[in-house]
Amino acid sequence: MTDFVLVAGAWLGARAWDDVVPGLRAAGHGVHPVTLSGVGEKRDRPVGRQTHVSDIVDEVDRLGLRDVVMVGHSYSGIPVGQAAERIGDRLARVVFVDASVPSDGESFVSTWWQGPAAMEAELAGNGGSWAPPAAAEFEGQGLTDAQTARLLSGATPHPGASLRDPAVLRGPLDELPATYVKCLLDGPEPSDDVAALLTGERWELITMDTGHWPMFSRPDELVSVLNGTAAL
């Protein structure tokens, strides 16, 4: 049996995976959605250096999981990629769902596509946290109005400390067995850092014709993709 550890991106906790969990469990897998410190029902927990990496590793340790497929969406690809290294031979595969990937010494802020200053301004304007987007910002991402509303109903401000936290990698990321899921409505090509990783022998690319939040817009298709990674 494969154990899936599911970590959603910024603003979102374990509830983001509610439409994915039943399909994975029906296929016979263990499924463990994680809420990171500082968001969702854990919004009051403090966040410092490596807190989100520890959140994930501690859950694997607490549950005694082996044969783990670790899934990171969006921002959470950064702590998930680091946690995947930490669990050693308990890792079966890491899946990055339209995600950022960690680069040693770099953070989400330092690699933000609009530049670090733009993200720092966002954080400064919201008391140090990253505010969830307005509903209009989800247009063009393949979401119905109801799906957008449900996504936002579970969203909380994201702690800026985690976004500034530099990644700490112990080895080359391309040595991990990995699948990158590119959601085409959010851009047709992977970013340059991901494209470089995909040239390695241990990384594969899968595309989904949907937007950046496939756990809401195409949960059944995402279940099929994840089930496929468990068989690799």
N, C-alpha and C positions, 0 to 999 in steps of 0.2 A: 504493500500500500504506500502510495506517495502522500506526503504531507505538504499541502500548499500553505505557505505563509503569505498573506495578502496585505500589502501596504499601499494605501491610496496617497495621492499627491496633496499639495498644499490645501489647507482649509478643511480637509475631509478626514473623518475617522472610519472605524470599521463598518459603519452602516452603509458606506458607499458600495460595498460588495454584496448587499442583500440579494440582488437578483442573480448573482454569480454562484454564491455558496450552494444553493440547492442542487444545481446541475453537477457540480464537482462531487458533492457527497453522493449523488445518485450513481455516479460512476465508480464509487467505492473508495474515494480518496478522503483523507483527513483534511479539514479546511480550517484555517486559523487566521481570521482577519485581525489585524493589529491597529489599535488607535495609538498614535504617537503622543508623547507628552506635549502639552500646550495647545492641543486642538480637541474638538469634540467634547466627549464626556471627561477628558483629561485636561481640559483647558486651563485649569488652575495649577497644574504641575509645573515646577520650574524647568527651564531648558538652558543648558550650558554646553560646554565642549563635549561632542560625541554622545550627547544624550539620546538622539534618535537612533544611532547605531546600537547603543546599549539596550534601548527599548526592544529592538528586534532580536538581538542575540539573547537577551534575557528570556524572551518568550520561548525561543527554541530550547534553551536550557531548562526552563521551568517545566515544559511539557515533555522533555526527554525525546525530542523529535529526531528521527533519522530519515534518510532518503527524502530530503527537503527540496521542494521547488519553491524558491523565494521570488515573489512577484512584486516589483516596484513600479508604481505609476507616476509619471510626471516628476515633480520635485523628489519624490521618495526613491527614485532610482539612485540618488546620491548616497543616502544612508544604507539602502538595500545592497548596493554594490560593495560597500565596505563590510557590511555584516556577512555577506556571502563568503568573503575571504576568511572571516573570523571563525566560521563554524567548521572549516576544514572538510574532512571526508564525509561529514553529514550532509553536505550539499550535493544534490543530484543535478540541479540546473538553476540558473537565475534568469528570470524573464523581465525585461524592461519594456513596459507598456507605454509607448510614446513618451519616453522618460529622458530626463537628464541622466548622464553617467558621471561617476566620480573621476576626477583627475587629481592626483596627489598635490596637496597644497592649495588647491582651488576650491571655491565655494559656489553655491548657487548664485550669490550676488556677484562674485567676481567674473562669472561667465554669462551673466544675464545678456540676452540677445540685444537689448537696447542700451547696454552699457551699465557698469556698476553705479554710476551716478544717478541714473534713472531709477533704479531699484532703491537706492538709499533715499531718494526723495519720496518714493512711495511709502517707505517705512517711517520716515520722519513725519509725514503728513498724517499718520495713523497711530501716533504714540508708540512707535517701535514695532508694530505688527503689520502684516500684510493683509489688507482688508479683502474679503471675498469680492469678486466682480459683480457688477450689476447684471441683471438678466439679459440686457441687450448685448452684452459682450459674448454671449454664448451662441449668437446667431451664426449660421453657416457651419455648425458643428454636428449636424445630424440629429439634434435633440428636439423632441416635441416640447411644447410649452409645459406639459405636465412633468416631463423628465427634468427639465430645467428647474422647475419649481421644487421638485423633490431633492435635486442636488443641492440647491441653495438652502433648503430647509435644514440640512445637516451641516452646513458650512459655518465655520467660526474663524475669526482672525487667526492668522498663522504667525507664530513667534519669530521675530526677526533674528534672534540669536541662532536659530537653526539654519537660517538662510545664509548667515555670514560664516558658518562653521567650516573651516578648511578640511577637506577630505584627507584621510590618512590611509594610504594604500601600502600593503606589505609586499606586493608583487605586481607584475603587469596584469592589467585587467583582462587582456585578451587571452590569458591562460585559463580563465574561468569558462566552463561550459555555459553558453548563453544564447538566448533567443531575444532578438529585438523586434517588437511589434510596432510597425509604423502605421499610424492612423492618417490616411491620405487627405482627408478634409482639413487637417491641420498643417498641411504642407506635403508635397509629393515626394520629397527626398529626405533621408536622414541628415542630421547635422554633420559637419565635417569630422568631428571627433568620433561620432558613431560610425560613419562610413569607413574611417581608418580601422576601427575595431572589427568591422565586418569583413575585412580582408583576411583576418586570421582563420585558421582551420576550425576553431572551436565555437565560432559565432555563426548564427544563421539569422536571416531576415524573413519576417512574415509581414504582409501588408493587410490592412483592413480598410474597407471603403466606408469609413465613418470618421467622426471627429475625435477630439482629444479625450473624451470621457466615454470609452466604449462599454464600461461596466453599467452605464445608464442607457446609452443609445443602442448598443448591440450586445446585450449580456449573453444571449444564447450562442452567438458566434464567438464571443470571447471565451466562453466555456469550452467550445470545440477546439479553439487554439490552445488553451491551457491543457486540456486533456491530451492533445498531441505532444506537447512538450514532456509530459509524464512518461511517454513511451520511448523517449530518445535515450 
